Amino acid sequence: MTDIASPAISARNLTLTLGSSAAPVEILRGIDLDIAHGEVVALLGPSGSGKSSLMAVLSGLERASGGSLTVAGEDFAALDEDGLAAARRGRIGIVLQAFHLLPTMTAAENVATPMELAGSEDATPRALAELEAVGLGHRTGHYPTQLSGGEQQRVAIARATAPRPALIFADEPTGNLDVATGDDIIELLFARRAETGATLLVITHDPALAEKCERVLTMADGRIVSDTSTRPAQASAQAAE
């Protein structure tokens, strides 16, 4: 059972160093971060600042080199790669810029298969219901090549949210989409998050998207250089309406 009194994510002096011992490259340089349950957070920063690497470590796709990290009640710093994979299952949903759908599977199969691998006995009906929720109830039997970019990202969102994970990570989810389609995808992602109550961390280059979030973290050179809440601004704007 999730302890909502503790942070959904808690990191202390988190580091990531890649490359060889002779030529190490510091990617993350001592990240301290707490994210509350249900919080919606944007992560901004220029290319090479460490945004995607931080998301990879926080989501368990990459193991940190040092520091402490607790995610959804699990001590990620103590887990090996197999342990991280098991910890992600059902707890974490991930939406990436490049969709990463399996081309030989239909939309329904792309959503259902991860749940089946996790041992879910109702994976197919849950997948169909989630595709209906993202507006693709009429496209469940189509393959990725038969879907538009926006439709493929809707499938990816359904895949991420169908297991009802405690956390959702989205890395430039509109990067391969036109502006209008990207806006629709963001509205959908936020709506599905609100429906499930999940914690959401969005990596973006778009300040307008960041303003839709409750909190904005900015990275530079492997460090978090600013941490700003947008709630006061939102409250003032609502009061003025």
MILUM-717433 format. One line per field, with one value per residue (C-alpha): residue in one letter; x, y, z. Coordinates in nm, 3 decimals. Each point is the difference from the previous one (the first is absolute). Layout:
rest c(a/...)
u c(X/...)
v c(Y/...)
w c(Z/...)
# end
This chain:
rest c(m/t/d/i/a/s/p/a/i/s/a/r/n/l/t/l/t/l/g/s/s/a/a/p/v/e/i/l/r/g/i/d/l/d/i/a/h/g/e/v/v/a/l/l/g/p/s/g/s/g/k/s/s/l/m/a/v/l/s/g/l/e/r/a/s/g/g/s/l/t/v/a/g/e/d/f/a/a/l/d/e/d/g/l/a/a/a/r/r/g/r/i/g/i/v/l/q/a/f/h/l/l/p/t/m/t/a/a/e/n/v/a/t/p/m/e/l/a/g/s/e/d/a/t/p/r/a/l/a/e/l/e/a/v/g/l/g/h/r/t/g/h/y/p/t/q/l/s/g/g/e/q/q/r/v/a/i/a/r/a/t/a/p/r/p/a/l/i/f/a/d/e/p/t/g/n/l/d/v/a/t/g/d/d/i/i/e/l/l/f/a/r/r/a/e/t/g/a/t/l/l/v/i/t/h/d/p/a/l/a/e/k/c/e/r/v/l/t/m/a/d/g/r/i/v/s/d/t/s/t/r/p/a/q/a/s/a/q/a/a/e)
u c(0.000/0.134/0.089/-0.135/0.165/0.342/0.110/-0.077/0.364/0.283/0.359/0.309/0.338/-0.101/0.280/0.042/0.341/0.041/0.303/0.312/0.188/0.280/-0.235/-0.311/-0.278/-0.210/-0.362/-0.180/0.190/-0.167/-0.377/-0.214/-0.370/-0.335/-0.319/-0.332/-0.268/-0.229/0.227/0.034/0.358/0.172/0.371/0.160/0.353/0.213/0.113/0.278/-0.110/-0.084/-0.382/-0.047/0.272/-0.172/-0.331/0.171/0.142/-0.321/-0.205/0.242/0.110/0.354/0.174/0.150/0.373/-0.038/-0.234/-0.334/-0.325/-0.342/-0.279/-0.356/0.124/0.282/0.370/0.119/0.361/0.010/-0.137/0.184/-0.135/-0.235/-0.123/-0.065/-0.195/-0.216/-0.049/-0.113/-0.264/-0.343/0.144/0.142/-0.137/0.231/-0.090/0.287/0.039/0.048/-0.312/0.191/-0.297/0.065/-0.068/-0.120/-0.268/-0.336/-0.083/-0.186/0.290/0.252/-0.202/-0.089/0.335/0.188/-0.289/-0.004/0.374/-0.069/-0.249/-0.325/-0.293/-0.219/0.261/-0.205/-0.322/0.206/0.193/-0.321/-0.152/0.310/0.011/-0.364/0.088/0.269/-0.237/0.123/-0.278/-0.047/0.372/0.080/0.077/0.225/0.379/0.232/0.069/-0.375/-0.018/0.096/0.269/-0.261/-0.185/0.322/0.070/-0.355/0.075/0.322/-0.195/-0.254/0.285/0.150/-0.323/-0.190/0.179/-0.095/0.361/0.086/0.240/0.001/0.311/-0.029/0.314/-0.079/-0.334/-0.087/0.346/-0.099/-0.342/-0.133/-0.112/-0.374/0.041/0.254/-0.244/-0.266/0.244/0.097/-0.366/-0.058/0.307/-0.103/-0.359/0.107/0.234/-0.281/-0.225/0.253/0.154/0.352/0.310/0.114/0.347/0.019/0.326/-0.050/0.169/-0.334/-0.052/-0.373/-0.030/0.204/-0.247/-0.278/0.184/-0.008/0.376/0.290/0.350/0.279/0.322/0.342/0.327/-0.141/-0.149/-0.339/0.058/-0.354/-0.317/-0.310/-0.362/-0.257/-0.291/0.001/-0.005/-0.284/-0.196/0.046/-0.112/-0.311/-0.080/0.023/-0.247)
v c(0.000/0.343/0.233/0.334/0.179/-0.069/0.144/-0.190/0.064/0.086/0.040/0.110/0.074/-0.204/-0.045/-0.168/-0.051/-0.169/-0.092/-0.183/0.033/0.165/0.253/0.036/0.236/0.153/0.017/0.068/0.192/-0.033/0.026/0.070/-0.027/-0.080/-0.037/-0.044/-0.253/0.132/0.295/0.112/0.109/0.135/-0.050/0.266/0.053/0.015/-0.310/-0.169/0.138/-0.347/0.004/-0.332/-0.161/0.114/-0.141/-0.328/-0.031/0.106/-0.245/-0.288/-0.025/0.093/-0.080/0.295/0.001/0.140/0.157/-0.114/-0.036/-0.115/-0.026/-0.110/-0.146/-0.202/0.055/0.029/0.053/-0.351/-0.176/-0.152/0.019/-0.297/0.146/0.337/-0.166/-0.179/0.321/0.191/-0.255/0.136/0.296/0.212/0.098/0.152/0.203/0.077/0.230/-0.288/-0.199/-0.334/-0.214/-0.357/-0.001/-0.361/0.058/0.174/0.301/-0.224/-0.245/0.281/0.115/-0.346/-0.178/0.184/-0.072/-0.366/-0.024/0.147/-0.279/0.191/-0.232/0.273/0.165/-0.006/0.156/0.261/0.079/0.037/0.226/0.220/0.031/0.103/0.261/0.154/0.011/-0.308/-0.247/-0.030/-0.066/-0.280/-0.254/0.230/-0.032/0.298/0.051/0.043/0.277/0.368/0.140/0.143/-0.331/-0.186/0.234/-0.057/-0.373/0.072/0.202/-0.282/-0.247/0.221/0.066/-0.331/-0.167/0.303/0.078/0.225/0.197/0.104/0.130/0.174/0.095/0.260/-0.173/0.246/0.018/-0.195/0.161/0.316/0.281/-0.069/-0.375/0.063/0.227/-0.272/-0.260/0.218/0.061/-0.374/-0.084/0.246/-0.127/-0.363/0.100/0.188/-0.304/-0.231/0.242/-0.099/0.209/0.144/0.117/0.153/0.081/0.282/0.286/0.185/0.270/0.009/-0.367/0.053/0.268/-0.260/-0.189/0.078/0.018/0.068/-0.139/0.138/-0.190/0.109/-0.192/-0.300/0.199/0.143/0.376/0.119/-0.142/0.216/-0.052/0.128/-0.032/0.363/0.124/-0.236/0.111/0.369/-0.064/-0.182/0.280/0.256/-0.188)
w c(0.000/-0.095/0.286/-0.120/0.293/-0.151/-0.338/-0.319/-0.094/0.236/-0.120/0.192/-0.158/-0.304/-0.254/-0.336/-0.157/-0.337/-0.210/0.106/0.327/-0.199/-0.157/0.219/-0.106/0.278/-0.118/0.329/0.266/0.340/-0.049/0.309/-0.074/0.162/-0.205/0.180/-0.088/-0.271/-0.086/-0.363/-0.070/-0.311/-0.057/-0.220/-0.122/-0.315/-0.187/0.192/0.336/0.133/-0.020/-0.176/0.210/0.319/-0.124/-0.089/0.351/0.178/-0.208/0.052/-0.363/0.107/0.327/0.187/0.065/0.351/0.251/0.137/-0.192/0.119/-0.258/0.083/0.325/-0.160/0.072/-0.360/0.107/0.145/-0.309/-0.295/-0.357/0.047/0.326/-0.163/-0.280/0.256/0.201/-0.310/-0.087/0.083/0.192/-0.281/-0.341/-0.263/-0.311/-0.238/-0.299/-0.246/0.111/0.012/-0.101/-0.114/-0.377/-0.013/0.264/-0.026/0.213/0.247/0.017/0.057/0.302/0.133/-0.034/0.279/0.237/-0.105/0.069/0.344/0.066/-0.051/-0.071/-0.150/-0.224/-0.321/0.136/0.185/-0.319/-0.200/0.266/0.011/-0.380/0.011/0.262/-0.224/-0.298/-0.185/0.068/-0.377/-0.069/0.245/-0.276/-0.202/-0.015/0.067/-0.373/-0.050/0.261/-0.019/0.228/0.233/0.013/0.075/0.291/0.127/0.001/0.189/0.259/0.033/0.050/0.271/0.190/-0.035/0.297/0.215/0.097/0.291/-0.221/-0.365/-0.175/-0.338/-0.195/-0.270/-0.072/-0.279/-0.160/-0.313/-0.044/-0.163/0.231/-0.014/0.052/0.276/0.185/-0.019/0.131/0.297/0.089/-0.018/0.210/0.270/-0.006/0.042/0.283/0.174/-0.041/0.168/0.252/-0.107/0.053/-0.335/-0.105/-0.349/-0.178/-0.246/-0.184/-0.014/0.267/-0.082/0.088/0.317/0.111/-0.003/0.275/0.372/0.032/-0.236/0.049/-0.218/-0.063/-0.120/-0.008/0.185/0.287/0.093/-0.007/0.074/0.155/-0.044/0.097/-0.249/0.243/0.122/-0.359/-0.085/0.304/-0.089/-0.356/0.119/0.244/-0.280/-0.220)
# end
